[in-house]
Amino acid sequence: MSAVLALHVDRAVVLRGIVAGTAWGLALSAGFVGIALTQCGLPCPDDIAFTTLVSVATGIVAIGPLAAFAKRPNA
Protein backbone atom coordinates (compact mmCIF):
# COMPACT_ATOMS: atom_id res chain seq x y z
CA MET A 1 0.00 0.00 0.00
CA SER A 2 2.83 2.39 0.76
CA ALA A 3 4.36 1.79 -2.68
CA VAL A 4 1.21 3.15 -4.31
CA LEU A 5 1.27 6.22 -2.10
CA ALA A 6 4.95 6.81 -2.87
CA LEU A 7 4.32 7.42 -6.60
CA HIS A 8 5.03 10.98 -7.57
CA VAL A 9 3.06 12.09 -10.61
CA ASP A 10 4.24 15.26 -12.29
CA ARG A 11 4.19 16.58 -15.83
CA ALA A 12 7.40 14.81 -16.87
CA VAL A 13 6.12 11.43 -15.69
CA VAL A 14 2.84 11.78 -17.57
CA LEU A 15 4.62 13.03 -20.70
CA ARG A 16 7.09 10.11 -20.58
CA GLY A 17 4.20 7.65 -20.39
CA ILE A 18 2.33 9.24 -23.27
CA VAL A 19 5.41 9.42 -25.50
CA ALA A 20 6.39 5.81 -24.79
CA GLY A 21 2.85 4.55 -25.35
CA THR A 22 2.50 6.51 -28.57
CA ALA A 23 5.83 5.25 -29.88
CA TRP A 24 4.88 1.68 -29.05
CA GLY A 25 1.49 2.08 -30.72
CA LEU A 26 2.95 3.60 -33.88
CA ALA A 27 5.52 0.82 -34.16
CA LEU A 28 2.84 -1.82 -33.64
CA SER A 29 0.50 -0.28 -36.19
CA ALA A 30 3.33 -0.04 -38.72
CA GLY A 31 3.89 -3.77 -38.25
CA PHE A 32 0.20 -4.52 -38.68
CA VAL A 33 0.01 -2.39 -41.82
CA GLY A 34 3.11 -4.14 -43.15
CA ILE A 35 1.52 -7.53 -42.56
CA ALA A 36 -1.68 -6.42 -44.30
CA LEU A 37 0.39 -5.04 -47.18
CA THR A 38 2.20 -8.33 -47.74
CA GLN A 39 -0.93 -10.47 -47.40
CA CYS A 40 -3.58 -8.43 -49.22
CA GLY A 41 -1.88 -5.68 -51.16
CA LEU A 42 -2.53 -2.06 -50.29
CA PRO A 43 -4.82 -1.74 -47.22
CA CYS A 44 -7.52 0.94 -47.29
CA PRO A 45 -6.92 4.20 -45.38
CA ASP A 46 -9.80 3.47 -42.98
CA ASP A 47 -8.11 0.26 -41.84
CA ILE A 48 -4.81 2.06 -41.38
CA ALA A 49 -6.43 4.85 -39.35
CA PHE A 50 -8.40 2.45 -37.14
CA THR A 51 -5.38 0.20 -36.54
CA THR A 52 -3.22 3.21 -35.65
CA LEU A 53 -5.84 4.69 -33.33
CA VAL A 54 -6.39 1.44 -31.45
CA SER A 55 -2.67 0.66 -31.23
CA VAL A 56 -1.74 4.10 -29.90
CA ALA A 57 -4.60 4.08 -27.38
CA THR A 58 -3.61 0.61 -26.19
CA GLY A 59 0.03 1.66 -25.99
CA ILE A 60 -0.78 4.68 -23.83
CA VAL A 61 -2.93 2.61 -21.48
CA ALA A 62 -0.70 -0.48 -21.30
CA ILE A 63 2.88 0.66 -21.95
CA GLY A 64 2.58 4.24 -20.72
CA PRO A 65 2.42 3.45 -16.99
CA LEU A 66 5.26 0.96 -17.32
CA ALA A 67 7.49 3.62 -18.87
CA ALA A 68 6.28 6.39 -16.60
CA PHE A 69 6.97 4.61 -13.33
CA ALA A 70 9.92 2.45 -14.38
CA LYS A 71 12.63 2.07 -11.78
CA ARG A 72 15.93 3.49 -12.97
CA PRO A 73 19.30 2.82 -11.44
CA ASN A 74 20.68 5.73 -9.47
CA ALA A 75 23.32 7.63 -11.39
C-alpha positions in Angstrom: 0.0 0.0 0.0 2.8 2.4 0.8 4.4 1.8 -2.7 1.2 3.2 -4.3 1.3 6.2 -2.1 5.0 6.8 -2.9 4.3 7.4 -6.6 5.0 11.0 -7.6 3.1 12.1 -10.6 4.2 15.3 -12.3 4.2 16.6 -15.8 7.4 14.8 -16.9 6.1 11.4 -15.7 2.8 11.8 -17.6 4.6 13.0 -20.7 7.1 10.1 -20.6 4.2 7.7 -20.4 2.3 9.2 -23.3 5.4 9.4 -25.5 6.4 5.8 -24.8 2.8 4.6 -25.3 2.5 6.5 -28.6 5.8 5.2 -29.9 4.9 1.7 -29.1 1.5 2.1 -30.7 2.9 3.6 -33.9 5.5 0.8 -34.2 2.8 -1.8 -33.6 0.5 -0.3 -36.2 3.3 0.0 -38.7 3.9 -3.8 -38.2 0.2 -4.5 -38.7 0.0 -2.4 -41.8 3.1 -4.1 -43.2 1.5 -7.5 -42.6 -1.7 -6.4 -44.3 0.4 -5.0 -47.2 2.2 -8.3 -47.7 -0.9 -10.5 -47.4 -3.6 -8.4 -49.2 -1.9 -5.7 -51.2 -2.5 -2.1 -50.3 -4.8 -1.7 -47.2 -7.5 0.9 -47.3 -6.9 4.2 -45.4 -9.8 3.5 -43.0 -8.1 0.3 -41.8 -4.8 2.1 -41.4 -6.4 4.8 -39.4 -8.4 2.4 -37.1 -5.4 0.2 -36.5 -3.2 3.2 -35.6 -5.8 4.7 -33.3 -6.4 1.4 -31.5 -2.7 0.7 -31.2 -1.7 4.1 -29.9 -4.6 4.1 -27.4 -3.6 0.6 -26.2 0.0 1.7 -26.0 -0.8 4.7 -23.8 -2.9 2.6 -21.5 -0.7 -0.5 -21.3 2.9 0.7 -21.9 2.6 4.2 -20.7 2.4 3.4 -17.0 5.3 1.0 -17.3 7.5 3.6 -18.9 6.3 6.4 -16.6 7.0 4.6 -13.3 9.9 2.5 -14.4 12.6 2.1 -11.8 15.9 3.5 -13.0 19.3 2.8 -11.4 20.7 5.7 -9.5 23.3 7.6 -11.4 
